[in-house]
Amino acid sequence: MAVDTKKCVGCNACVIACKSENQVPLHHFRDWVEEELAGEFPNLSMEIRSLRCNQCSNPACVSVCPTGASWVSDGGIVLVDKRKCIGCKACMAACPYNARYVHPKGYVDKCTFCAHRLKESLLPACVGICPTSSLVFGDLSDPASDISKALRSRKHKVIRPETGCKPNLYFLA
Amino acid sequence: MAKLTRRDFIKISGGALLGVAGSGFLLGTRGLRANSITDPRNAADRVVPSFCGLCFWNCGILVHVKDEKIIKITGNPDHPLSNGKLCPRGAGGSGLVYDPDRLKKPMIRKEERSRQVFREVGWEEALDYTAKKMLAIKSTYGPEALALLTHGPGGEWFRQLATAFGTANIGVPSYALCRGPVETGFYLTYGASPAEVENTDMSNSRCITLIGTHLGENMHNTQVQEFSKGLENGARLIVVDPRFSVAASKAHYWLPIKPGTDIALLLAWMNVIVEEKLYDADYVAKYTTGFEELKKHVSDKTPEWAYASTGIKPSLIRETGRVIGAFRPSSLIHCGRRVTWYGDDTQRLRAAAMLNALLGAWGRKGGYYVPAEMELPPYPYKKLDYKPKAPVDQPKSGGYPFADSILATGLRDASIPGNAAYDLHAWMIYGTNPLNSFPQPKKTIEAIQHLDFIVTVDNLPMEIAGWSDVILPECTYLERYDDLKGAPFKIPFTALRQKTIEPMYDSKPPWWIAKELAARLGLEDCFPWKDVEEYLKVRVKAASLDWEVLRKKGAVTGKAQPIYVEDGAPLAFDTPSHKIELFSDRLKSAGFDPMPQFRPPEEPPEGMFRLLSGRAPVHSFGRTVNNRLLSDCYPENEVWLNDKICVERGIRDKQKVVLVNNDGVRSNPVKVKKTRRIRPDCVYLVHGFGRKQAKMEFAFNKGANDTDLMTKDKTDPLIGSKALNITFVKVEQEV
């Protein structure tokens, strides 16, 4: 997934849509919005980002999970098997992106790219609702997908590449 | 002996919470999932199209219902205003339906043991009592003594009822508090106002100028969609705002203007555009009158002149003026919404309208398109034969000659004896909360104390409910039908609001409440149909639409028609000259400036800041602050304070402070947002917080209330709208 920071206005529609779609409990978030300000008044600039699990290709959360509850499924989506999760939070300590939260039921939860919707060929809830169409989604291994095209045509970055997790959440400049 | 006020504010506290209805967002906590792929199992039993009611854009929504619970709301791809997308508020509508603090049963104020309390009653008793009181008002004072304050599509049933009852005192507060200056400022210039859904063709603009408009935080869905398309298409963006809004962060130019000086900037831009011949000469020659007067008027309003008052460097004013002019006619000055700031607002919007005219933007692609509206025959009601007395929203002493709508604030003032030609004695309130929106709240309470009767129809216990005699619980927009609604737009359309689940508790749809009242008031003819579905089917048939298609799709579009002058759209100006009036004879004859003049605003006293207010994207001002789902993203407001001021005074980020206004009124303690994103001479609050109604358990006392601090009265002399940005406050640190 890529977030077009030029267009994202940080409205939180993605957050509310996700909370509804995935029944995320109050006070917890699978996705959220950050604003990063630079400069001094009046020469200011601000980057707005819609954030979620980066679905890393080398996920630290999976390697530290003692029970194998955190695993990488088809398409590279990192998932948590609730039956196996013991709530030890090693994954939360390992994750460089604060992507996970402890569900009141005791297991650790996070963005799944709405895998249950992808199964039905539907877009993730956040992508579907975004009024500025800032969220670009698709198969990175398919050069014709929207995301591949976006990454070829726009300057982009990932967050904290130095951790070596190989995050797959891109931010278009 | 303590003086008993006639009416106590009943906090409606206490009373056990009914068992929490299964909130959509709690469904997932019941049990672990069997599959390893997380599946919230939220495939709906049915998906019902309707249109949203969390603000007045009325976007098309798809409501997903499972086991008779609303599990999620998504955008309706068939509705032109949403195109399948929604703002966060629309997506969070379930938070209103499942708000545990919703009004559940009708209530009547009773005096028991010298205390005033609300007692829950049945609908029969509540409606009988309301009708009895209304008829008493009618026989004692005349039906005109009843005022209806209303906001939202559901209120139209009550407008009809009130009109049949015999009163013309029907006020939608947004004229005096929000859109009045835009509607009238543009009307005086073009003979037309921007459409309800502003007809700004931003997706095709090559230059967009926003004056205070904070799109992105102001989440009017279609506007934001257009805005982002425009930016994607390479539009230049110029933002004029004392605050570095989200829109400012997208801008090529941010002009951090001194509050109250926008007219100077607009005049200076006109100076640049006229002097450097950056106006659309053909358009001006063909469609406008008064250009020579305008040229003379702005000849001395140079960027150098404007710099002194605005604080914007002359070179920046000149450069942005050139950019604005260079991209004509696809260059627009956005008209904005909630433009009631300093008391000279109609003149400011006149200036914006005039500048748009110089650019040739009105009626043009990338400017303001000519909206297309679906013509729907109204229901064939019998014509009323009673002509009500003239409304009293304007003061006895002299009014506001250019007001195009009833001033709700004026109706409030007319409820205080002696202010108007006759006094108002009763209020019917639909979906609006004067105590949180009208400046000078003490005056609102004074008005309330003089009233014989107040009936409030709402779905939440807003502050006004605590002052009412009868509270009638309306079901939410998701639990009912309302009238067909389309707005003039790029393509004609109409949409249906339909029931997605049964009304919860003992709440009722507004059409039913109005009809039941009508029957008890001897006004059966007011709603001669059996129920709302019968009413709608008659209208749909008369419009040659298909009821089943409308129910299934939620919205239907009409035949596309030209919306740009270039494509043959008709351009006509309902002005005395039948042209765009750059110079307004009408204003001159009435003793007002025929072209806007800049007058410096009042300066905040030493050590005080001007209080500005605006929007958060997840909220619709005060309507949604109790919505737990939406508030999870923004539970309370913060006061934005310039970071240098914070450092000087040792104020830390998130520290609580109290705002104290020029009359000593103190706000709730409120967190500071220490930020570089605002000028040092002003502070900013998101409007709608700091609530005093304890029964709104989530919102109660969270954050600060800007309205409570608005004790100064300033009124636009042209139209009677109020000024909301004239409050000065000190920031006091809590010890």
Chai-1 contact restraints between the chains, C-beta under 6 A:
chainA,res_idxA,chainB,res_idxB,connection_type,confidence,min_distance_angstrom,max_distance_angstrom,comment,restraint_id
A,K7,B,S228,contact,1.0,0.0,6.0,A-B,restraint_1
A,V9,B,G216,contact,1.0,0.0,6.0,A-B,restraint_2
A,V9,B,V246,contact,1.0,0.0,6.0,A-B,restraint_3
A,C11,B,P88,contact,1.0,0.0,6.0,A-B,restraint_4
A,C11,B,M219,contact,1.0,0.0,6.0,A-B,restraint_5
A,C11,B,P617,contact,1.0,0.0,6.0,A-B,restraint_6
A,N12,B,P88,contact,1.0,0.0,6.0,A-B,restraint_7
A,N12,B,P617,contact,1.0,0.0,6.0,A-B,restraint_8
A,N12,B,V618,contact,1.0,0.0,6.0,A-B,restraint_9
A,N12,B,C633,contact,1.0,0.0,6.0,A-B,restraint_10
A,A13,B,C87,contact,1.0,0.0,6.0,A-B,restraint_11
A,A13,B,P88,contact,1.0,0.0,6.0,A-B,restraint_12
A,A13,B,A91,contact,1.0,0.0,6.0,A-B,restraint_13
A,V15,B,C633,contact,1.0,0.0,6.0,A-B,restraint_14
A,I16,B,P88,contact,1.0,0.0,6.0,A-B,restraint_15
A,I16,B,A91,contact,1.0,0.0,6.0,A-B,restraint_16
A,I16,B,G92,contact,1.0,0.0,6.0,A-B,restraint_17
A,A17,B,A91,contact,1.0,0.0,6.0,A-B,restraint_18
A,K19,B,F25,contact,1.0,0.0,6.0,A-B,restraint_19
A,S20,B,K72,contact,1.0,0.0,6.0,A-B,restraint_20
A,E21,B,K72,contact,1.0,0.0,6.0,A-B,restraint_21
A,N22,B,P40,contact,1.0,0.0,6.0,A-B,restraint_22
A,Q23,B,F25,contact,1.0,0.0,6.0,A-B,restraint_23
A,Q23,B,L27,contact,1.0,0.0,6.0,A-B,restraint_24
A,Q23,B,G28,contact,1.0,0.0,6.0,A-B,restraint_25
A,Q23,B,P40,contact,1.0,0.0,6.0,A-B,restraint_26
A,L26,B,D632,contact,1.0,0.0,6.0,A-B,restraint_27
A,F41,B,R676,contact,1.0,0.0,6.0,A-B,restraint_28
A,P42,B,P256,contact,1.0,0.0,6.0,A-B,restraint_29
A,L44,B,F244,contact,1.0,0.0,6.0,A-B,restraint_30
A,M46,B,S249,contact,1.0,0.0,6.0,A-B,restraint_31
A,D81,B,S36,contact,1.0,0.0,6.0,A-B,restraint_32
A,K82,B,L32,contact,1.0,0.0,6.0,A-B,restraint_33
A,K82,B,R33,contact,1.0,0.0,6.0,A-B,restraint_34
A,K105,B,T29,contact,1.0,0.0,6.0,A-B,restraint_35
A,T112,B,T38,contact,1.0,0.0,6.0,A-B,restraint_36
A,A115,B,I37,contact,1.0,0.0,6.0,A-B,restraint_37
A,H116,B,D39,contact,1.0,0.0,6.0,A-B,restraint_38
A,I129,B,K85,contact,1.0,0.0,6.0,A-B,restraint_39
A,I129,B,L86,contact,1.0,0.0,6.0,A-B,restraint_40
A,I129,B,A91,contact,1.0,0.0,6.0,A-B,restraint_41
A,P131,B,K85,contact,1.0,0.0,6.0,A-B,restraint_42
A,P131,B,C87,contact,1.0,0.0,6.0,A-B,restraint_43
A,P131,B,N221,contact,1.0,0.0,6.0,A-B,restraint_44
A,P131,B,V224,contact,1.0,0.0,6.0,A-B,restraint_45
A,P131,B,Q225,contact,1.0,0.0,6.0,A-B,restraint_46
A,T132,B,S228,contact,1.0,0.0,6.0,A-B,restraint_47
